[in-house]
Amino acid sequence: EPSMSILFSLLTNPVTISVLVLCVLCLTGLNVLLSMLIACIIGGVAGGIPLLNAPEGTQTVMQLLTGGFASNATTALAYILLGTFATCIATTGLADILSKKLSRLLGGHKLALIGVLTLVACLSQNLIPVHIAYIPILVPPLLGMMNRMRLDRRAVACALAFGHKAPYITIPFGFGLIFQRVIADNLSENGLSVTVKDVTAANWSIGVAMLIGLFIAVFVLYRKPRDYHDIEADTSAAEVISEKLEYRHYVMLAAAIVVAVVQVISQDLALSALCGLIIIIVFRAIKWSDIDEQIEGGIRLMGQIAIIMLVAGGYASVIKATGGIDALVNAGISAVGGSKAVAAVVITLIGLLVTMGIGTSFGTVPVLAVLFVPMCSSLGFSTPATILLISAAAALGDAGSPASDTTLGPTSGLNADGQHDHIRDTCIPTFIAFNIPIMICAILMSQVL
């Protein structure tokens, strides 16, 4: 029967085999880098690419893999440099001082506290890109105040997750510039010419959907008082910090301004991060003898995801070389019956599954773009709709994934006194608050864009 033929072609396609292996390995807890390498090799061999002794004029799986690193090399470099910049900020103590000042200014009002934490989380991704490094300084000292307010920490987890995620999806600064450039580059490499401005213009609705999810979490799902025991939290990281701004802190502020200005002018995060580092070194906010230590810190902070991005580029290269994409797209179109609505559901569900396993939206994009850009084109989706679907599919699962910084960061602060469970109090609430609105938004908006 035709339906059985379509199902067989879907299941035996090397792309399907590879993606299924990737999802299964990630969901079983295997390191994402090893999962991608194993899935890449299995998909390549299933697609007829030799593992060893390739005939003259052809390449082995590993040669194709390493040859594809270049597609994401700029992004990987930006990660390392931005990680080093974040390490410098942490070393000088600027983020710590600002966090402590904020904690002293916060009053006893629940919504004010949630609003300020959301704002700080947003700034940590874009304007002062320290990622989640601020959480151990800012959050533990506030737990006692939260207990007195009887504030449900699940609402706070959602607020922090929103700040770690919505800005990079919608605002082309800091980590947002990296994410949107990854989207633009991978869509362009797969036949859809796209710029960062196009991505920004298409993704606003995802930000709105997340904002609605945040309001639902704070005002509906987790608005009721919740009691916690007054257990002394580890606030040593905040207590040792002086609040006095020194020369090096002013240099760091100047460097942050330089990073923002260069980003606006060049739209190149690697260049802007490098300019910021030059300011830090020239004006001696960091000693010359400590530069190696800062680079090493940047690699520890962002090195893994930089390598994942390189491997993701190689993975995409191998998947393309199997020749299974066209067959899979045709089978996929037949399976969804040419329906844009059904296709949007399938794309977002697969994106959710992959990102939940990998734990990073950034690393998911190359995997999804290879498959879904041709499918969207064949089904007649517009360019903005395609951007929205790929962005949403990549972002889905970042909130809710046990392996994501979006969830690991909030838990690290809110569980300082041992009363906040990572899965029940961070992953599940953020999954409900954000993944459902994003999926609904992507499916509906892709039909009208």
Salt bridges, closest charged atoms under 4 A:
ASP152 OD2 - ARG154 NH2 2.73
ASP152 OD1 - ARG226 NH1 3.42
ASP227 OD1 - ARG150 NE 2.72
GLU243 OE2 - ARG104 NE 3.18
GLU246 OE1 - ARG248 NE 3.49
ASP405 OD2 - HIS131 NE2 2.88
ASP417 OD2 - ARG153 NH2 2.80
ASP425 OD1 - ARG226 NH1 3.50
